[in-house]
Amino acid sequence: MEYSREHLKYADHSGFDGSLQYNDCIIWHHSQKSGYSKYQICVYVEDINNESSEEIYKYYKMREDLEQLFEAYLFLNYISMLMCYRIYNLLKDNS
C-alpha cells in the first residue's frame, strides 16, 4: 500500500482528520499507515490566508535560514566540545 495523497486534493480540507489552532493559525492534520510497516505518516498543513505568494516565499526562506543557522550553531558547539575535551585530556595527562 502506497501513501495516498487523496486528502490533499480538496480545497475545503474535508479529506483531513481534523484541525487545531496554534498562534492564530489553523493547522490541518491527517494520518495513515505507511504501507506494510507498523509506522504511521502524519501530515500537517498550515492555512495561510490573505498572504501573497511573495510573502509566503519570504516566510519559508526565513525559516530555512533559521534552520541553517541552528545547524551551524550545533556544529560549532560540537567542535568546541571536542576541543575542550582534547585540552582537558592533555592537561590531565601532563599533570
Secondary structure, DSSP 8 states (H G I E B T S, - for coil): -----GGGG-TT-TTSSEEEEETTEEEEEEEEE-TTSS-EEEEEEE---S--HHHHHHHHHHHHHHHHHHHHHHHHHHHHHHHHHHHHHHHHHT-
